[in-house]
Amino acid sequence: AVHSIARGTSPSRPRTSRGEHHTQRQGPTVPSPTSMSSVRATASPASAAAAAARSAALTKRVVGGSRGAHWRRAPRTATGAVASADASVDVAKVEDGWIAGSLERCASGAGVEALRSRAIESLARARVPNSRVEDYRFTDLAPLLVSKPVAADPAAATRVDAAAWTLADADTTRVVLVDGSFKADASNVTGAAGDGVVVSTVSLGASSEVIGKVSAVRGAGVFAEINAATASDAVVINVPAGKALASPIHIVQLSTSAASTKDGEMSSSAPRVAVHVGEGASVSIVEEFAAAGGSEDGAYWHNGVCELVLEKGAKVTHTMVQAQTRAAVHTRATHLTQAEESEYKLAEINVGGKLGRHDLGVTQLGPRTNTELACFNLAGEGQCLDLHSKVALDHEEGTTDQVHKCIVSAASGRGVFDGNVQVNQLAQRTDAGQISRNLLLVPKATVNVKPNLQIVADDVVCTHGCTVSDLEEEGLFYLQSRGLSPATARSLLVAGFGLEIVSKVAHDDLKGRVGALVRASLDRDDVVLVA
């Protein structure tokens, strides 16, 4: 069942989302054909010609009559209402034009040619998702579809100072990407070289063998395919068998805004990270996503992909902190495959983005495999933060534990969670847990929650559920009865709600940055946390 709660929409709103409740749905706005016109290519003449040829081939294959008449329908207006039949357009052609325009904006590097050609072939059969697609039922893609993606200015990277995003450990291996391109003067990729670990990029001559091994994922979705087709570089991390890294690998991904946004232009980037961890090896990976220069209102599209392959007995601790501007669009795909007895722990914090979408896929390929997923989303004014996860268990004695928490602090904010855990026939003696807890701080705040646990095996221990509520009156009363003011009591309960996830961030300086980000985001929505 889909659980959708909007505070203030029903006088008898229950505190939990079990059962049938009021559902508030808003389909994405389909832009007019004029707003989806082709973007200008900013690459070199040769690369621009190649991009144009790829775009033309894509348009010919997709738009040239390969879709039936049922793709033709009336467009939606800016408010989501369907226009008259007289104004009907070939929406498939509009959508394909947007995909083709997205491909034109970026010339990929030579090291990822095979990846790109495969992605373009897949995009020839793809379409832009809308609210009629179940996975995008509650996610409004209008902020992206009405934009005109343009290539980021390469000169902007030279002006970016990445000193604000550091970890205290002096031995940390650090990779800085600006608009998806490697920034050598701010990076340190030699820190782990003594352990035989390879941290490099395609532009630095990284082996394509790791990319070929890691990037074998299919069915990743249209945005991941656009990333593969347009990525100009890729970070490659290879930890050999038996190596245990004491210091983390820190990947900082910064984005710059378009020089002009008068025509809906939005600079775009396609960072890509490929991680291979050998048998018995262990590593900690930290990813931070932010606006270059600390901008709070820059408009850009960050479309990233991270792929991880864990061999037998490998251990990975993965931390993600997403702090984009509230005018940005952040789409991200993470794909993980785990061999037997491997362990993966994820702590994810999302506080930025007008639209933030994370597609997380996990496949356990062997017995006694452990996966822990923890996510905290904070959606403020005008924000939609969406986590879609799919976990597949196909072997005995596997474990998975997923905790999702979301705070919606403004009436125009929205949180979305769609979590799917599949315990298949051979996954006997599996322990799978999934819980989603959501806190609505103001009337009209909305969350759409869809926990999904599919069990075919018969010898398992599995639990799942979700709750949606405002602050409990009992908790507020208890703290006030101990002498705290109402504001202080409310502040403590809000702060404590996300602490379970934030406390999983292993590095103290990063944890401090996360605390400051959460406080600043709540302050913008007039939710004050006591120091």
Secondary structure, 3 states (H helix, E strand, C coil): CCEEEECCCCCCCCCCCCCCCCCCCCCCCCCCHHHHCCCCCCCCHHHHHHHHHHHHHHHHHHHCCCCCHHHCECCECCCCCECCHHHCECHHHHHHHHHHHHHHCCCCCHHHHHHHHHHHHHHCCCCCCCCCCHHHCCCCCHHHHCCEEEECCHHHHHCCCCCCCCCCCCCCEEEEEECCEECHHHCECCCCHHHCCEEEEHHHCCCHHHHHHHCCCCCCCHHHHHHHHHCCCCEEEEECCCCECCCCEEEEEEECCCCCCCCCEEEEECCEEEEEECCCCEEEEEEEEEEHHHCCCCCEEEEEEEEEEECCCCEEEEEEEEECCCCCEEEEEEEEEECCCCEEEEEEEECCCCEEEEEEEEEECCCCCEEEEEEEEEECCCCEEEEEEEEEECCCCCEEEEEEEEEECCCCCEEEEEEEEEECCCCCCEEEEEEEEEEECCCCCEEEEEEEEEECCCCEEEEEEEEEECCCHHHHHHHHHCCCCHHHHHHHHHHHHHHHHHCCCCCHHHHHHHHHHHHHHHHHCCCCCCC
